[in-house]
Amino acid sequence: MDPVRLTLEQLRELRDDVAPLAARRSRASIRRRVTRLKDRAFFVAQCALAAGVAWGLARYVLGHEMPFFAPVAAMVCLGFSFGQRLRRVAEVMVGVAVGVGVGDLFVHFFGTGVWQIIFVVALAMSLAVLLGAGGLMVTQAGIQAAMVTTLLPDPGAGFSRWLDAALGGAVALAAATIAPVAPIRRPRQQATEVLNELASILLETADSLAAHDGDAAKDALRRARASESLLDDLRSAAAEGVAVVRMSPFRRRHKGRVQQIADLVIPLDRAIRNVRVLVRRAAVSIWRDERMPAEYPALLERLADGTRLIAESLFEPNARVAAHRILGELGRRTAEMPTPNSLSAVVVLGQIRSTIVDLVELTGATYDEARALVPLRPDGLDET
């Protein structure tokens, strides 16, 4: 369609087509933003309260007239995650000490100006780097040096500023001991979501093989490739959960369960990789018009059943027994099947066997215990 020759009627039709799509995207964007705010509401409230308390203590208890660094240090130390808060406190305090010390000394001898700011920031950051600092500490050193040189040129007040930063860090540590239960629950919920997605991918692959449907296989492969992002979310959730139970004395009783979920990441990563190779080879066999053994869709459906069972009851003793029964039966079936004729079929069979081992490990079994449920094949096909 030539845009120069669009009639008024055609413009109306385009408007009618585009407007609903734009409205749907706008609503979806708003929902995502609201969800993100709800997820971070606790961090916002925690940072705000810590900043106010730090300023109040520095102003009314220590008697500092402008305790600027106290609320800033409290907010920076808390951040928007539970991980590495102790490290952030140390880096902020050292960074402030270096920046304020260099800035105060320089202002005392050379005053303020363009070249002074350039030199003092470069010097403070260089000293932080020489001290082996991380990125946060180097940045803090430069920021504090610049602020002392420009906004707060008060030679001799370096110790009080550092004390404000130390107070802000202490308030942040105290606030960090108060943590909601959500970060402790989230790793289990995320692990369940990953396993359910894995089961859905296996079922979709089974259906594509049974129907010899290339489009369905392509969709399954797309989902398998996208599953890595879910695993990244699990890693992040597990790290936050572990950080919470380590920092908060009120959540220590959950430490064992949270660590169990964190330990799932490695075998779950292997399972996702194996399933991804499996799905890709199944798709290739359809695109090349190769016929897989008729038993393969049923094997994949049974593998999906075992995956869903593990997802529904992580670390529950009864679920472990049932999962071992289903996956052990599947492992024996793969050992007794005749050797496939095509490369794709051999690869899929090997990936099924490897995935069984990974899934059994998710129930808390050791690698040797998991391998014992997948007997050796007489043809030597054993990638487990």
C-alpha positions as CSV (number, residue, x, y, z in Angstrom):
1,M,0.0,0.0,0.0
2,D,1.4,3.4,-1.0
3,P,1.3,5.7,2.0
4,V,1.0,8.7,-0.2
5,R,-2.3,7.4,-1.7
6,L,-4.0,6.4,1.5
7,T,-7.6,7.3,1.5
8,L,-9.5,8.6,4.5
9,E,-11.3,5.3,4.8
10,Q,-8.0,3.4,4.8
11,L,-6.6,5.6,7.5
12,R,-9.6,4.9,9.6
13,E,-9.1,1.2,9.1
14,L,-5.4,1.4,10.1
15,R,-6.4,3.5,13.2
16,D,-9.0,0.9,14.2
17,D,-6.4,-1.9,13.8
18,V,-3.6,-0.1,15.7
19,A,-5.5,1.5,18.5
20,P,-6.6,-1.8,20.3
21,L,-3.1,-3.2,19.9
22,A,-1.6,0.0,21.4
23,A,-4.1,-0.1,24.3
24,R,-3.3,-3.7,25.1
25,R,0.4,-3.0,25.1
26,S,-0.1,0.0,27.3
27,R,-2.2,-2.0,29.8
28,A,0.4,-4.7,29.9
29,S,3.2,-2.2,30.5
30,I,1.3,-0.6,33.3
31,R,0.7,-4.0,34.9
32,R,4.4,-4.9,34.7
33,R,5.3,-1.6,36.3
34,V,2.8,-2.0,39.1
35,T,4.0,-5.6,39.7
36,R,7.6,-4.3,39.8
37,L,6.6,-1.7,42.4
38,K,4.8,-4.2,44.6
39,D,7.8,-6.5,44.4
40,R,10.1,-3.7,45.5
41,A,7.8,-2.0,48.0
42,F,9.5,-3.5,51.0
43,F,12.9,-2.3,49.8
44,V,11.6,1.2,49.2
45,A,10.0,1.4,52.7
46,Q,13.1,-0.1,54.3
47,C,15.5,2.4,52.6
48,A,13.2,5.3,53.5
49,L,12.9,4.4,57.2
50,A,16.6,3.6,57.5
51,A,17.5,7.0,55.9
52,G,15.3,8.9,58.3
53,V,16.5,7.0,61.4
54,A,20.2,7.5,60.4
55,W,19.7,11.2,59.8
56,G,17.8,11.6,63.2
57,L,20.5,9.7,65.1
58,A,23.3,11.8,63.5
59,R,21.5,15.1,64.0
60,Y,20.0,14.7,67.5
61,V,22.3,12.1,69.2
62,L,25.7,13.0,67.7
63,G,24.8,16.6,67.3
64,H,26.0,17.0,63.7
65,E,24.5,20.0,61.9
66,M,24.4,18.6,58.4
67,P,24.6,14.8,58.7
68,F,24.3,14.3,54.9
69,F,26.3,11.1,54.7
70,A,24.3,9.2,57.3
71,P,21.1,8.7,55.2
72,V,23.0,8.3,52.0
73,A,25.2,5.5,53.4
74,A,22.1,3.8,54.9
75,M,20.4,3.7,51.5
76,V,23.4,2.7,49.5
77,C,24.2,-0.1,52.0
78,L,20.7,-1.5,51.9
79,G,20.3,-1.3,48.2
80,F,17.5,-3.1,46.3
81,S,18.6,-6.6,47.1
82,F,19.4,-8.7,50.2
83,G,22.8,-10.0,48.8
84,Q,26.2,-8.7,49.9
85,R,24.9,-6.1,52.3
86,L,27.9,-6.6,54.6
87,R,30.2,-6.0,51.7
88,R,28.3,-2.9,50.7
89,V,28.6,-1.5,54.3
90,A,32.4,-2.1,54.3
91,E,32.9,-0.6,50.8
92,V,30.8,2.5,51.6
93,M,32.6,3.2,54.8
94,V,36.0,2.8,53.3
95,G,35.0,4.7,50.2
96,V,33.7,7.6,52.2
97,A,36.8,7.6,54.4
98,V,39.1,7.8,51.3
99,G,37.0,10.3,49.5
100,V,36.4,12.6,52.4
101,G,40.0,12.4,53.5
102,V,41.4,13.3,50.1
103,G,38.7,16.0,49.5
104,D,39.3,17.7,52.9
105,L,43.0,17.7,52.5
106,F,42.9,19.1,49.0
107,V,40.4,21.8,49.9
108,H,42.5,22.8,52.8
109,F,45.6,23.5,50.7
110,F,44.2,24.3,47.2
111,G,40.6,25.4,47.6
112,T,37.9,24.5,45.1
113,G,37.6,24.9,41.3
114,V,37.4,23.0,38.0
115,W,40.9,21.6,38.0
116,Q,40.8,20.8,41.8
117,I,37.6,18.7,41.3
118,I,39.1,16.9,38.3
119,F,42.3,16.1,40.3
120,V,40.7,15.2,43.6
121,V,38.2,12.8,42.0
122,A,40.9,11.1,40.0
123,L,43.1,10.8,43.1
124,A,40.4,9.4,45.4
125,M,39.3,6.8,42.8
126,S,42.9,5.9,42.1
127,L,43.6,5.3,45.8
128,A,40.5,3.2,46.1
129,V,41.7,1.1,43.2
130,L,45.1,0.7,44.7
131,L,43.5,-0.5,47.9
132,G,41.9,-3.3,45.9
133,A,38.4,-1.9,46.2
134,G,35.3,-3.1,44.3
135,G,33.3,-1.0,42.0
136,L,31.0,0.4,44.7
137,M,33.9,1.5,46.9
138,V,35.7,3.2,44.0
139,T,32.6,5.0,43.0
140,Q,31.9,6.1,46.6
141,A,35.4,7.5,46.9
142,G,35.0,9.6,43.8
143,I,31.5,10.8,44.8
144,Q,32.4,11.8,48.3
145,A,35.6,13.6,47.2
146,A,33.6,15.6,44.7
147,M,30.9,16.4,47.3
148,V,33.4,17.5,49.9
149,T,35.2,19.7,47.3
150,T,32.1,21.4,46.0
151,L,29.0,21.1,48.2
152,L,30.5,20.8,51.6
153,P,33.9,22.5,51.6
154,D,34.5,22.4,55.4
155,P,38.1,21.4,56.1
156,G,38.5,19.5,59.4
157,A,35.1,17.9,59.3
158,G,36.3,14.7,57.7
159,F,36.0,12.6,60.9
160,S,32.4,13.7,61.5
161,R,31.4,12.9,58.0
162,W,33.0,9.4,58.2
163,L,31.2,8.9,61.5
164,D,27.9,9.8,59.8
165,A,28.7,7.2,57.1
166,A,29.5,4.6,59.8
167,L,26.3,5.4,61.6
168,G,24.3,5.0,58.3
169,G,26.0,1.6,57.7
170,A,25.1,0.5,61.2
171,V,21.5,1.5,60.8
172,A,21.5,-0.4,57.5
173,L,22.8,-3.5,59.1
174,A,20.2,-3.3,61.9
175,A,17.4,-2.7,59.3
176,A,18.7,-5.7,57.2
177,T,17.9,-8.1,60.1
178,I,14.2,-7.3,59.4
179,A,13.3,-9.3,56.3
180,P,9.9,-10.4,54.9
181,V,9.1,-14.0,54.4
182,A,8.7,-13.6,50.6
183,P,12.4,-14.0,49.7
184,I,12.3,-17.3,51.6
185,R,9.2,-18.6,49.8
186,R,10.2,-17.3,46.4
187,P,13.0,-19.8,45.6
188,R,10.7,-22.8,46.1
189,Q,8.0,-21.2,44.0
190,Q,10.5,-20.4,41.3
191,A,11.9,-23.9,41.3
192,T,8.3,-25.3,40.9
193,E,7.7,-22.9,38.0
194,V,10.9,-24.1,36.2
195,L,10.0,-27.8,36.7
196,N,6.4,-27.2,35.5
197,E,7.7,-25.5,32.4
198,L,10.1,-28.3,31.8
199,A,7.3,-30.8,32.0
200,S,5.2,-28.7,29.5
201,I,8.1,-28.6,27.1
202,L,8.4,-32.4,27.3
203,L,4.7,-32.9,26.6
204,E,4.8,-30.5,23.7
205,T,7.7,-32.4,22.2
206,A,5.9,-35.7,22.7
207,D,2.9,-34.3,20.9
208,S,5.0,-33.0,18.0
209,L,6.7,-36.4,17.6
210,A,3.4,-38.3,17.7
211,A,1.9,-35.9,15.1
212,H,5.1,-35.4,13.2
213,D,4.3,-31.7,13.4
214,G,7.2,-29.4,12.6
215,D,5.6,-26.2,13.8
216,A,4.8,-27.8,17.2
217,A,8.4,-29.0,17.4
218,K,9.6,-25.4,16.6
219,D,7.4,-24.0,19.4
220,A,8.8,-26.6,21.8
221,L,12.3,-25.7,20.9
222,R,11.6,-22.0,21.3
223,R,10.2,-22.7,24.8
224,A,13.2,-24.9,25.7
225,R,15.6,-22.1,24.7
226,A,13.7,-19.5,26.7
227,S,13.7,-21.7,29.8
228,E,17.2,-20.4,30.6
229,S,15.7,-17.1,31.8
230,L,13.5,-19.0,34.4
231,L,16.6,-20.6,35.7
232,D,18.3,-17.2,36.0
233,D,15.4,-16.0,38.0
234,L,15.7,-19.1,40.3
235,R,19.5,-18.4,40.8
236,S,18.6,-14.8,41.8
237,A,15.8,-15.9,44.1
238,A,18.0,-18.6,45.7
239,A,20.8,-16.1,46.3
240,E,18.4,-13.6,47.9
241,G,16.9,-16.3,50.1
242,V,20.3,-17.5,51.3
243,A,21.3,-13.9,52.0
244,V,18.1,-13.3,54.1
245,V,18.6,-16.3,56.3
246,R,22.2,-15.5,56.9
247,M,21.6,-11.8,57.7
248,S,18.4,-12.0,59.7
249,P,18.4,-13.9,63.1
250,F,14.6,-14.0,62.8
251,R,14.7,-16.2,59.7
252,R,17.6,-18.6,60.7
253,R,15.2,-21.5,61.2
254,H,14.5,-21.5,57.4
255,K,18.2,-21.9,56.5
256,G,18.2,-25.6,55.8
257,R,15.2,-25.5,53.5
258,V,16.4,-22.4,51.6
259,Q,19.8,-24.0,51.1
260,Q,18.1,-27.1,49.8
261,I,16.4,-25.1,47.1
262,A,19.7,-23.3,46.3
263,D,21.4,-26.7,45.8
264,L,18.8,-27.5,43.1
265,V,20.2,-25.0,40.7
266,I,23.1,-27.2,39.4
267,P,21.1,-30.4,38.7
268,L,18.2,-28.3,37.3
269,D,20.6,-26.5,35.0
270,R,21.8,-29.8,33.7
271,A,18.3,-31.1,33.2
272,I,17.3,-28.0,31.2
273,R,20.4,-28.3,29.0
274,N,19.7,-32.0,28.4
275,V,16.0,-31.3,27.6
276,R,17.1,-28.5,25.2
277,V,19.3,-30.9,23.3
278,L,16.6,-33.5,23.3
279,V,14.0,-31.1,21.9
280,R,16.3,-29.8,19.3
281,R,17.1,-33.3,18.0
282,A,13.4,-34.2,18.0
283,A,12.7,-31.1,15.9
284,V,15.6,-32.0,13.5
285,S,14.2,-35.5,13.0
286,I,10.8,-34.0,12.0
287,W,12.3,-31.5,9.7
288,R,14.4,-34.2,8.0
289,D,11.3,-36.5,7.8
290,E,13.0,-39.1,10.0
291,R,10.6,-41.4,11.9
292,M,11.3,-41.8,15.6
293,P,10.5,-45.1,17.4
294,A,6.8,-45.2,18.2
295,E,7.6,-45.6,21.9
296,Y,9.3,-42.2,22.2
297,P,6.2,-40.0,22.8
298,A,5.1,-42.2,25.6
299,L,8.6,-42.1,27.1
300,L,8.6,-38.3,27.0
301,E,5.1,-38.2,28.6
302,R,6.2,-40.4,31.4
303,L,9.3,-38.2,31.9
304,A,6.9,-35.2,32.1
305,D,4.8,-37.0,34.7
306,G,7.9,-37.5,36.9
307,T,8.9,-33.9,36.4
308,R,5.5,-32.6,37.5
309,L,5.5,-34.9,40.5
310,I,8.8,-33.5,41.7
311,A,7.5,-29.9,41.1
312,E,4.4,-30.5,43.2
313,S,6.2,-31.8,46.3
314,L,9.8,-30.7,46.5
315,F,11.6,-32.6,49.3
316,E,8.5,-34.4,50.5
317,P,9.4,-38.0,51.4
318,N,6.3,-39.5,49.7
319,A,6.9,-37.6,46.5
320,R,10.5,-38.8,46.5
321,V,9.4,-42.4,46.7
322,A,6.8,-41.9,43.9
323,A,9.3,-40.0,41.7
324,H,11.9,-42.7,42.1
325,R,9.3,-45.3,41.2
326,I,8.2,-43.5,38.0
327,L,11.7,-42.4,36.9
328,G,13.3,-45.8,37.9
329,E,10.7,-47.6,35.7
330,L,11.4,-45.2,32.9
331,G,15.2,-45.8,33.3
332,R,14.7,-49.6,33.0
333,R,12.5,-49.2,29.9
334,T,15.2,-47.1,28.2
335,A,17.8,-49.8,29.0
336,E,15.7,-52.6,27.5
337,M,14.7,-50.8,24.3
338,P,16.4,-51.9,21.0
339,T,19.1,-49.6,19.6
340,P,17.5,-47.0,17.3
341,N,18.6,-46.8,13.6
342,S,18.9,-43.0,13.2
343,L,21.3,-40.6,14.9
344,S,18.5,-38.3,16.1
345,A,16.8,-41.2,17.8
346,V,20.0,-42.3,19.5
347,V,20.6,-38.7,20.8
348,V,17.0,-38.4,22.1
349,L,17.2,-41.7,23.9
350,G,20.5,-40.7,25.5
351,Q,19.1,-37.3,26.6
352,I,16.1,-39.0,28.2
353,R,18.4,-41.2,30.2
354,S,20.6,-38.3,31.3
355,T,17.5,-36.2,32.2
356,I,16.2,-39.0,34.4
357,V,19.4,-38.8,36.4
358,D,19.2,-35.0,36.8
359,L,15.6,-35.2,37.9
360,V,16.3,-37.9,40.5
361,E,19.0,-35.7,42.0
362,L,16.4,-33.0,42.4
363,T,14.7,-35.2,45.0
364,G,17.8,-35.1,47.2
365,A,19.4,-38.3,45.9
366,T,23.2,-38.4,45.3
367,Y,24.5,-38.8,41.8
368,D,25.4,-42.4,42.4
369,E,21.9,-43.1,43.7
370,A,20.4,-41.5,40.7
371,R,22.6,-43.4,38.2
372,A,21.6,-46.7,39.9
373,L,18.0,-46.1,38.7
374,V,19.1,-46.0,35.1
375,P,20.7,-49.4,34.3
376,L,23.4,-49.8,31.7
377,R,22.4,-50.6,28.2
378,P,23.9,-53.6,26.4
379,D,25.0,-51.4,23.5
380,G,27.0,-49.1,25.8
381,L,24.6,-46.1,25.3
382,D,25.1,-44.5,28.7
383,E,25.5,-40.8,28.9
384,T,24.2,-40.5,32.4
